[in-house]
């Protein structure tokens, strides 16, 4: 009954913005860390960002620092990924994932997470 549903993807021009949402049901964000991952065609899955349930600490891949921001709204059981200054290389399917025991030193490993959403497609193109 645990479910994560991503939304907010679509087509955007380079330099544009999107906000992705990850709606969580079956558990509370109070006790789960949430990560964002992406996978482009022909490429490996890449950890993008993570937010801690304990203290709200955030983590980012170097490639997105300063452009993407992760946040959460515990009352709505939703995590967001604000994406600004988008580049063509940001084109990918974006997934959110939940884990109980995600460590800051390994937040970027998919194996740290227990539950995954179905993904939402982001196209960055002119």
Backbone as a chain_set.jsonl record, in Angstrom:
{"seq": "XXXXXXXXXXXXXXXXXXXXXXXXXXXXXXXXXXXXXXXXXXXXXXXXXXXXXXXXXXXXXXXXXXXXXXXXXXXXXXXXXXXXXXXXXXXXXXXXXXXXXXXXXXXXXXXXXXXXXXXXXXXXXX", "coords": {"N": [[0.803, -1.208, 0.0], [2.15, 1.106, 0.122], [2.959, 3.971, -1.665], [4.349, 6.06, -4.149], [4.013, 8.865, -6.123], [4.978, 10.57, -8.886], [4.812, 13.802, -10.421], [4.449, 16.603, -12.687], [6.284, 16.746, -14.726], [7.339, 17.402, -18.146], [7.598, 19.253, -21.246], [10.102, 21.654, -21.679], [11.842, 24.674, -22.474], [15.411, 25.192, -22.905], [16.945, 26.78, -20.131], [14.575, 27.246, -18.879], [12.044, 26.493, -16.342], [10.795, 23.963, -14.109], [8.63, 22.369, -11.746], [8.773, 19.51, -9.982], [6.715, 17.089, -8.371], [6.362, 14.821, -5.662], [4.136, 12.765, -4.465], [3.254, 11.153, -1.541], [1.924, 8.201, -0.132], [0.617, 5.903, 2.318], [2.672, 5.931, 4.134], [4.458, 8.154, 6.347], [6.141, 11.242, 5.812], [7.56, 12.022, 7.97], [9.226, 10.035, 8.858], [10.666, 8.983, 6.782], [13.263, 9.3, 4.455], [13.626, 11.105, 1.422], [14.58, 10.688, -1.878], [15.585, 12.0, -5.066], [15.978, 10.724, -8.273], [17.323, 10.264, -11.58], [17.1, 9.109, -14.964], [18.492, 9.026, -18.037], [18.038, 8.289, -21.554], [19.907, 5.461, -22.482], [21.769, 5.859, -20.48], [23.138, 5.494, -17.146], [21.293, 5.247, -14.061], [21.045, 8.131, -12.061], [21.721, 9.725, -9.03], [20.082, 12.584, -7.889], [19.157, 14.344, -5.83], [18.463, 14.59, -2.278], [16.459, 14.566, 0.685], [16.453, 14.791, 4.169], [14.463, 13.135, 6.624], [14.857, 13.534, 9.283], [16.322, 15.901, 10.07], [15.982, 17.636, 7.998], [18.114, 18.052, 6.314], [19.735, 18.553, 3.189], [20.866, 17.2, 0.062], [22.838, 17.224, -2.892], [23.62, 16.393, -6.27], [26.667, 17.315, -7.867], [26.3, 18.277, -10.427], [23.866, 19.574, -10.457], [23.737, 21.448, -8.473], [22.819, 24.599, -7.232], [20.955, 24.977, -9.209], [18.812, 23.196, -8.938], [16.411, 22.547, -6.394], [15.465, 20.861, -3.518], [12.594, 20.211, -1.525], [10.159, 19.86, 1.134], [6.768, 19.201, 2.154], [5.367, 18.331, 4.855], [2.768, 18.239, 5.853], [1.227, 17.913, 3.591], [2.272, 15.588, 2.711], [4.173, 15.531, 0.651], [6.932, 15.862, -1.515], [9.077, 18.113, -3.183], [10.768, 19.044, -6.206], [12.3, 21.68, -7.292], [13.195, 22.948, -10.343], [15.396, 24.856, -12.014], [16.895, 26.956, -14.566], [17.221, 25.046, -16.621], [18.858, 22.525, -18.555], [19.618, 20.901, -21.705], [20.839, 18.44, -21.085], [19.566, 17.741, -18.769], [17.39, 16.324, -19.482], [15.433, 13.548, -18.9], [13.93, 10.642, -17.328], [12.468, 11.195, -14.287], [12.605, 10.028, -10.997], [11.173, 9.562, -7.782], [12.106, 8.376, -4.542], [11.869, 6.476, -1.507], [13.327, 5.959, 1.683], [14.213, 4.421, 4.801], [16.597, 4.464, 6.25], [18.622, 6.168, 5.189], [21.856, 7.266, 4.649], [23.83, 10.208, 4.907], [26.26, 10.098, 3.598], [25.893, 8.315, 1.553], [23.644, 8.886, 0.047], [23.161, 9.001, -2.623], [23.045, 6.474, -3.649], [21.038, 4.105, -5.141], [20.378, 1.756, -3.828], [19.97, 2.426, -1.21], [17.348, 3.015, -0.832], [13.911, 2.069, -0.346], [11.399, 2.153, -1.563], [9.899, 3.102, -4.647], [8.788, 5.492, -7.071], [6.873, 5.714, -10.165], [7.932, 7.367, -12.072], [8.454, 10.448, -13.903], [8.478, 12.151, -16.973], [10.882, 14.397, -18.178], [11.548, 16.752, -20.599], [13.973, 18.735, -22.046], [14.299, 20.999, -24.341], [14.615, 22.964, -27.327]], "CA": [[0.0, 0.0, 0.0], [3.052, 2.251, 0.012], [2.92, 4.478, -3.019], [4.92, 7.357, -4.464], [3.549, 9.261, -7.438], [5.614, 11.784, -9.385], [4.081, 14.594, -11.391], [5.045, 17.892, -12.99], [7.177, 16.689, -15.867], [6.849, 17.923, -19.407], [8.55, 19.862, -22.167], [10.504, 23.008, -21.324], [12.995, 25.158, -23.228], [16.618, 25.435, -22.113], [16.844, 27.966, -19.305], [13.28, 27.291, -18.24], [11.86, 25.912, -15.018], [9.725, 23.034, -13.796], [8.594, 21.875, -10.387], [8.293, 18.148, -9.856], [6.124, 16.735, -7.093], [6.325, 13.411, -5.278], [3.081, 12.581, -3.48], [3.494, 9.917, -0.804], [0.827, 7.625, 0.636], [0.959, 4.655, 2.987], [3.651, 6.215, 5.172], [4.605, 9.579, 6.598], [7.459, 11.817, 5.56], [8.236, 12.225, 9.247], [10.148, 8.941, 9.15], [11.305, 8.505, 5.563], [14.053, 10.195, 3.623], [13.184, 11.059, 0.036], [15.571, 11.021, -2.88], [15.232, 12.137, -6.477], [16.903, 10.127, -9.216], [16.935, 10.421, -12.968], [17.741, 8.211, -15.908], [18.383, 9.439, -19.421], [18.174, 7.152, -22.469], [21.245, 4.935, -22.67], [22.652, 6.221, -19.379], [22.857, 4.906, -15.849], [20.527, 6.025, -13.107], [21.86, 9.108, -11.363], [21.136, 10.402, -7.889], [19.984, 14.02, -8.097], [19.003, 15.069, -4.578], [17.846, 13.861, -1.172], [16.122, 15.371, 1.852], [16.367, 13.974, 5.37], [13.277, 13.253, 7.46], [15.255, 13.806, 10.646], [16.681, 17.291, 10.304], [15.759, 18.419, 6.803], [19.332, 18.223, 5.534], [19.58, 18.291, 1.765], [22.06, 16.76, -0.646], [22.697, 17.437, -4.323], [24.694, 16.081, -7.193], [27.4, 18.508, -8.283], [25.805, 18.743, -11.708], [22.615, 20.316, -10.32], [23.827, 22.422, -7.392], [22.539, 25.963, -7.65], [19.867, 24.995, -10.177], [17.709, 22.399, -8.438], [16.193, 22.668, -4.962], [14.519, 19.904, -2.97], [11.876, 20.682, -0.349], [9.08, 18.969, 1.534], [5.617, 19.702, 2.879], [4.933, 17.146, 5.589], [1.316, 18.265, 5.988], [0.683, 17.391, 2.343], [2.996, 14.36, 2.383], [4.677, 15.771, -0.691], [8.281, 16.387, -1.697], [9.173, 18.842, -4.433], [12.062, 19.327, -6.803], [12.247, 22.873, -8.121], [14.229, 22.834, -11.353], [15.604, 26.117, -12.711], [18.023, 27.009, -15.503], [17.317, 23.688, -17.141], [19.74, 22.27, -19.683], [19.241, 19.692, -22.44], [21.326, 17.251, -20.403], [18.643, 17.397, -17.697], [16.343, 15.476, -20.037], [15.475, 12.221, -18.29], [12.811, 10.264, -16.482], [12.793, 11.501, -12.896], [11.965, 9.155, -10.029], [11.382, 9.776, -6.363], [12.287, 7.142, -3.804], [11.804, 6.631, -0.057], [14.119, 5.035, 2.472], [14.187, 4.657, 6.242], [17.927, 4.57, 6.843], [19.529, 6.752, 4.213], [22.97, 7.996, 5.235], [24.259, 11.341, 4.118], [27.424, 9.754, 2.799], [25.524, 7.425, 0.464], [22.292, 9.228, -0.372], [23.117, 8.889, -4.071], [22.948, 5.072, -4.018], [19.674, 3.614, -5.224], [20.185, 0.668, -2.885], [19.59, 2.981, 0.082], [15.92, 3.312, -0.834], [13.042, 0.902, -0.287], [10.215, 2.327, -2.396], [10.132, 3.937, -5.823], [7.673, 5.885, -7.904], [6.879, 5.241, -11.551], [8.701, 8.3, -12.862], [7.836, 11.466, -14.736], [9.41, 12.49, -18.041], [11.262, 15.789, -18.382], [12.241, 17.057, -21.848], [14.516, 20.081, -22.134], [14.628, 21.136, -25.76], [14.054, 24.103, -28.028]], "C": [[0.846, 1.271, 0.0], [3.108, 2.689, -1.439], [3.574, 5.85, -3.1], [4.547, 7.683, -5.904], [4.188, 10.585, -7.815], [4.695, 12.497, -10.368], [4.855, 15.881, -11.654], [6.009, 17.901, -14.156], [6.53, 17.246, -17.119], [7.976, 18.475, -20.244], [8.83, 21.303, -21.754], [11.723, 23.393, -22.153], [14.22, 25.28, -22.331], [16.54, 26.776, -21.393], [15.533, 28.095, -18.563], [13.24, 26.561, -16.921], [10.699, 24.932, -14.993], [9.774, 22.734, -12.309], [7.975, 20.486, -10.378], [7.75, 17.915, -8.453], [6.183, 15.231, -6.898], [5.316, 13.281, -4.153], [3.201, 11.196, -2.862], [2.229, 9.488, -0.085], [1.268, 6.297, 1.23], [2.032, 4.794, 4.049], [3.789, 7.72, 5.297], [6.026, 10.037, 6.314], [8.228, 12.092, 6.838], [9.332, 11.201, 9.489], [10.862, 8.392, 7.925], [12.069, 9.626, 4.884], [13.625, 10.017, 2.17], [14.317, 11.503, -0.883], [14.944, 11.188, -4.249], [16.352, 11.547, -7.315], [16.425, 10.414, -10.629], [17.701, 9.432, -13.834], [17.444, 8.684, -17.325], [18.552, 8.223, -20.326], [19.632, 6.743, -22.655], [22.228, 5.246, -21.566], [22.219, 5.546, -18.088], [22.001, 5.833, -15.006], [21.451, 6.895, -12.273], [21.096, 9.699, -10.189], [21.203, 11.908, -8.077], [19.988, 14.78, -6.782], [18.357, 14.176, -3.538], [17.539, 14.842, -0.059], [15.875, 14.444, 3.035], [15.06, 14.219, 6.104], [13.612, 13.711, 8.862], [15.488, 15.295, 10.9], [16.506, 18.186, 9.08], [17.002, 18.678, 5.978], [19.098, 17.836, 4.084], [20.921, 17.973, 1.125], [21.793, 16.873, -2.143], [23.888, 16.882, -5.074], [25.366, 17.372, -7.638], [26.82, 19.112, -9.559], [24.547, 19.603, -11.604], [22.651, 21.355, -9.216], [23.645, 23.836, -7.925], [21.408, 26.089, -8.635], [18.627, 24.267, -9.694], [17.636, 22.509, -6.919], [15.138, 21.664, -4.515], [13.873, 20.493, -1.722], [10.764, 19.7, -0.026], [7.974, 19.737, 2.24], [5.015, 18.5, 3.592], [3.41, 17.084, 5.74], [0.631, 17.699, 4.753], [1.31, 16.068, 1.935], [3.554, 14.415, 0.958], [6.086, 16.345, -0.633], [8.367, 17.002, -3.086], [10.618, 18.912, -4.908], [11.879, 20.508, -7.747], [13.447, 22.87, -9.048], [14.291, 24.139, -12.142], [16.813, 26.013, -13.637], [18.276, 25.654, -16.142], [18.153, 23.625, -18.413], [19.266, 21.03, -20.432], [19.695, 18.408, -21.752], [20.511, 16.884, -19.169], [17.497, 16.513, -18.185], [16.487, 14.055, -19.511], [14.104, 11.898, -17.716], [13.252, 10.458, -15.04], [11.945, 10.646, -11.965], [12.177, 9.68, -8.619], [11.398, 8.432, -5.655], [12.315, 7.441, -2.317], [12.637, 5.565, 0.628], [14.111, 5.418, 3.934], [15.549, 4.998, 6.818], [18.947, 5.07, 5.832], [20.601, 7.559, 4.939], [23.4, 9.118, 4.31], [25.415, 11.031, 3.198], [27.09, 8.883, 1.596], [24.121, 7.679, -0.056], [22.077, 8.979, -1.851], [23.025, 7.451, -4.574], [21.484, 4.631, -4.024], [19.367, 2.522, -4.222], [19.82, 1.147, -1.487], [18.078, 3.135, 0.234], [15.071, 2.056, -0.977], [11.861, 0.968, -1.256], [10.495, 3.344, -3.489], [8.829, 4.291, -6.519], [7.852, 5.405, -9.327], [7.627, 6.16, -12.499], [7.85, 9.303, -13.616], [8.886, 11.982, -15.722], [9.625, 13.99, -18.122], [12.031, 15.894, -19.696], [12.697, 18.502, -21.803], [15.034, 20.254, -23.554], [13.982, 22.388, -26.316], [13.213, 23.672, -29.212]], "O": [[0.317, 2.377, -0.109], [3.284, 1.866, -2.338], [3.376, 6.696, -2.228], [4.744, 6.863, -6.801], [3.973, 11.6, -7.153], [3.898, 11.863, -11.06], [5.798, 16.209, -10.934], [6.502, 18.961, -14.54], [5.331, 17.526, -17.149], [9.151, 18.208, -19.993], [7.905, 22.078, -21.51], [12.543, 22.54, -22.494], [14.082, 25.452, -21.12], [16.123, 27.78, -21.97], [15.391, 28.964, -17.703], [14.259, 26.071, -16.433], [9.744, 25.058, -15.759], [10.829, 22.832, -11.682], [6.806, 20.309, -10.721], [8.256, 18.466, -7.475], [6.069, 14.463, -7.853], [5.603, 13.646, -3.013], [3.244, 10.19, -3.57], [1.537, 10.315, 0.508], [2.177, 5.646, 0.716], [2.274, 3.849, 4.8], [3.297, 8.471, 4.454], [6.988, 9.306, 6.549], [9.427, 12.366, 6.792], [10.27, 11.464, 10.242], [11.6, 7.413, 8.037], [11.581, 10.749, 4.757], [13.3, 8.909, 1.742], [14.926, 12.555, -0.686], [13.908, 10.596, -4.553], [17.529, 11.834, -7.093], [15.265, 10.763, -10.845], [18.793, 8.982, -13.487], [16.29, 8.732, -17.751], [19.146, 7.227, -19.914], [20.486, 7.579, -22.95], [23.411, 4.932, -21.693], [21.084, 5.088, -17.957], [21.985, 7.047, -15.211], [22.511, 6.449, -11.833], [19.952, 10.126, -10.34], [22.263, 12.45, -8.388], [20.731, 15.749, -6.625], [17.779, 13.139, -3.862], [18.254, 15.826, 0.13], [15.174, 13.44, 2.916], [14.596, 15.354, 6.201], [12.743, 14.226, 9.566], [14.921, 15.873, 11.827], [16.847, 19.368, 9.123], [16.951, 19.456, 5.025], [18.351, 16.902, 3.792], [21.971, 18.419, 1.587], [20.675, 16.649, -2.607], [25.017, 16.897, -4.582], [24.709, 18.405, -7.77], [26.852, 20.329, -9.743], [24.194, 20.292, -12.561], [21.675, 22.084, -9.038], [24.237, 24.218, -8.934], [20.933, 27.197, -8.884], [17.508, 24.674, -10.006], [18.662, 22.559, -6.241], [14.042, 21.622, -5.073], [14.528, 21.194, -0.95], [10.461, 18.811, -0.822], [8.21, 20.784, 2.844], [4.245, 17.741, 3.003], [2.83, 15.998, 5.752], [-0.425, 17.077, 4.857], [0.922, 15.485, 0.922], [3.419, 13.472, 0.179], [6.388, 17.204, 0.195], [7.8, 16.479, -4.045], [11.558, 18.848, -4.116], [11.37, 20.359, -8.858], [14.588, 22.798, -8.593], [13.348, 24.486, -12.853], [17.639, 25.109, -13.511], [19.411, 25.181, -16.194], [18.15, 24.546, -19.23], [18.579, 20.189, -19.852], [19.005, 17.391, -21.83], [20.736, 15.828, -18.578], [16.719, 16.009, -17.376], [17.539, 13.433, -19.659], [13.231, 12.762, -17.629], [14.291, 9.944, -14.626], [10.728, 10.552, -12.122], [13.252, 10.188, -8.3], [10.78, 7.47, -6.11], [12.73, 8.524, -1.904], [12.653, 4.409, 0.207], [14.013, 6.596, 4.275], [15.636, 5.752, 7.787], [20.004, 4.467, 5.647], [20.287, 8.432, 5.748], [23.342, 8.993, 3.086], [25.542, 11.633, 2.132], [27.924, 8.726, 0.703], [23.475, 6.757, -0.555], [20.947, 8.77, -2.292], [22.937, 7.22, -5.78], [20.781, 4.773, -3.023], [18.219, 2.37, -3.805], [19.397, 0.342, -0.656], [17.593, 3.365, 1.341], [15.464, 1.1, -1.646], [11.382, -0.068, -1.717], [11.226, 4.315, -3.288], [7.89, 3.496, -6.554], [8.851, 4.768, -9.661], [7.928, 5.766, -13.626], [6.686, 9.049, -13.927], [10.035, 12.219, -15.352], [8.668, 14.764, -18.134], [13.039, 15.214, -19.89], [11.894, 19.4, -21.549], [16.082, 19.718, -23.915], [12.934, 22.824, -25.84], [12.662, 24.517, -29.918]]}, "num_chains": 1, "name": "protein.A"}
